Amino acid sequence: QVHLVESGGGLVQAGGSLRLSCAASGSVFSSNTMAWYRQAPGKQRELVAAIMSDGPTHYADSVKGRFTISRDNAKNTIYLQMNSLKPEDTAVYYCFYYSGTNYWGRGTQVTVSS
């Protein structure tokens, strides 16, 4: 019913920037909270940033001051602007949406070289 498609991942040098996008389609309501998670090899999936329907945001301590989550409700799209990237940010980044059940995108790989 809800489909999430991430884009914008890639290979970047430490200190560089990337912007991830997540386009949502189907029975999507802007009132629902959406979020970005990431999972590194051998690690559990962790919350990176979340944005609520009315705008407030939350960030993992590890990315505060470097990452910014935003939304464009007209396009049913959320973004993750990632600045000052570190090798520790290397992971698959997943878009998340909750509507009775959990919806996940397939993920986009972000690799930060030292």
C-alpha positions, 0 to 999 in steps of 0.5 A: 500500500505504501512504497518508499524509494530511496536515492542519493547514496554513493561514495564520498570522501570524508568531510564531503556531503550527500543528500538522500531522498525518499519518495513515498507513494500509495496511501501516504498521509503527511500526518505520519512520522517518517524517519531515516535509519541506517545499518552498517555491516555487523550492526543493528539498524539504528535511528538516524533522524525523524521528522513529525507531521508538524515539523519537529525533528529528532536526531541521533547524537552521533549526527547532530549538527551534521545531518538535517532531515526535511520534508516536502509534503507536496512531493511526498518526499523526505530528505536527509542532508548529510554534511561533514561525513565521516567513515563511521557514517558508512551504512545502508540508509533506509527510509521508514514510514509507520501506518499501522505497520512498518514500511521500509524502503530498500535502502541506499548505500552510503560509503565514506572513504577516509 
